[in-house]
Amino acid sequence: MERKKGFEPVFDENSKILILGSFPSVKSREIRFYYGNRQNRFWKTVCSLYGEEIPESIAGKIDFLRRHRIALWDIVTACDIVGSSDSTIADYEVADLSQILSIAKIEKILCNGAAAYRILIENYPALPVPVVKLPSTSPANPRFEENAWKKELL
């Protein structure tokens, strides 16, 4: 099994909310940016909550995140994984959140799904900000709730 690497975080000193996913999907790894599978609800959800169209380019998505003070990263930065399934993540490296927390004034961390939440809490049991587990935006999650995202983002 070939070891897979994730992406660098997107954030700046003005970021207030950190959204953590688990690990990039196959499609995301192909385009080399977060939530690259068009079936994933992430971009559709966050952009619609702010009344904006989904940016076509990676630069446009980064601009969107910065304008809305959203930091984006995955809790797993490298791992062995089969396809895109969180349940197969093994031998993983955990994100060094101090990279973001030492620069940005993060007020809360939103976990995109149960795997991201579980890995975060196992590795960071005493974070200085609230942590919220949100329903995964993955197309594999039949129980997605946009209202939960709305409540935490707006």
Secondary structure, 3 states (H helix, E strand, C coil): CCCEECCCCECCCCCCEEEEECCCCHHHHHHCCCCCCCCCCHHHHHHHHCCCCCCCCHHHHHHHHHHCCEEEEECEEEEECCCCCHHHCEEEEECCCHHHHCCCCCCEEEEECHHHHHHHHHHCCCCCCCEEEECCCCCCCCCCCHHHHHHHHC
